[in-house]
C-alpha cells in the first residue's frame, strides 16, 4: 500500500522529472500517441514508493541500489520515448534526476528529520494538522530544491555528454546510495546517541552540499556548452553580415552603372555607326563583365534583408535552385540586424539543404514571401519536401547536425524576442515556414 504522504511525494517527484526531462535535446516531431505512452513510464515510478518493495532482498544497500536503478530505467524510457533523445543524453539526465531525488530523500532520513518524512512528528497534537505540516516541510523543501535545479540548469542547451561528466555523476550517485544505506542502518543507534543532533546536522549538510555540487556542476557544464555554440553562431553571423556589407558595395556599383547606362548606349551606338564592330563588341563585353556578379538586386525596403537574399540566391543558383522573392519589408526596421540575420540565414540555409536532396533539379525551388497585414509582419518561406516527411525541416544530414539544431533554436528565440510566432506545416508536398511578428505600436 502507498500512503497519502507517499502519494504526494510521487506527484512532486514525477512532476519535477517530467519538467526536466522534457527539456532535454531531442526531436520536435514526436507523435502525440508516443508521448502518451511515454507518460506511462513516469506513472510506473509509483511502485517505487511502496515500503515493501524488494523486502525479500536482505541487504539494504542492494535494495537501495535496485530502487535507484529502476527509477533511472523508467526515467530513461520516458525521455527516450517522449523526446527521442540520444541514449547517452537520456541516460545522463535520467541518472541526474534519480540522484537528485535520492539526495533530497536522504535529508529526511536523519533522526532529526525522519519523523517529518514519516508524517509522525507532533507539532500541535492534532493528527491531521501535524500530518499536513510534515508534508508541507518535506515537500516544500523538495520543491524549493527542484525549483533551483529547474531555474539554473539549462538542460535544453546540451546535446552531448562527455565521459568525465558521466563519471562524475556516477560518483555522486553512488555516494548518495551509500549515505542512504548508512543512515538506514545506523538510524536506531544514532537516535539513542547523545550526538544524534550533531550527526543529523552533519548528514543534512552533506546532502545539501552534494545537491549544490550537482546544480553548480551541471549549470557550469551547460553554460560552457551553450556559450561555445553561441560563440560559433556569433562568428558565423558576423561573417554573414560582413559578406552582406560587401554585397551592398557591389549593389552601389550597379546603381552607379545604371546611372551611366545612357552614356554607355550612346558610346556603343557611335562605334556601330563608325562600323567599328570589334570595338563595340569589346565595349559590350566589358559591360557584361561588370554585371555578371550583380544579376539580381532585391528591393524589400530593408538593405540588410536585400543583401541576405542576394547572398542566398547566389548560393541557390549555384545549386540549380529556383529562387523567387516577393517581399515588402519596409516596416521591419524594428528587428535588429543581428536577429534578422539569424532568422533569415538559418531558415534559407535549411531550405537550400532540403532542395539539395531533390534529385530532379527542375523541381528545386525556394519561394520567399513577406508583407505587412493587420498590424503584423508576415514572412513565409516555401520549399519542396525531399522525403515527404514533416520532420525534414527540423533535421539534417550534415556533419554539423548539432549546430543545426541550435540554428533553429536561435530562430525561435529571435522570433519570440519580438512576441512573434513560428509555424511549420506541409501543404501539397511542400514545406511552408511562416513567421508572424506584431508591429510595434
Buried (B, 14 or more C-beta within 10 A) or exposed (E): EBBEBBEBBBEBBBEBBBBBBBBBBBEBBBEEEEBEBBBEBBEBBBEBBEEEBBEEBEEBBEBBBBBBBBBBBBBBBBBBBBBBBBEEBBBBBBBBBBBBBBBBBBBBBBBBBBBBBBBEBEEEEEEEEBBBBBBEBBBEBBBEBBEBBBEBBBBBBBBEBEEEBBEBBEEBBEBBBEBBBBBBEBBEEBBEEEEBEEBBEEBBEBBBEBBEEBBEBBBEBBBEBBEEBBEEBEEBBEEBBEEBEEBBEBBEBBEEBEEEEEEBEEBBEEBEEEEEEEBBEEBEEEBEEEEEEBEEBBBBBBBBBBBBBBBBBBBBEEEEBBBEBEBBBEBBEEBEBBBBBBBBBBBBBBBBBBBBEBEEEEEBBBBBBBBBEEEBBBBBBBBBBBEEEBEBBBBBEEEEEBBBBBBBBBBBEBBEEBEBEBEBEBEEEBBBBBBBBEBEE
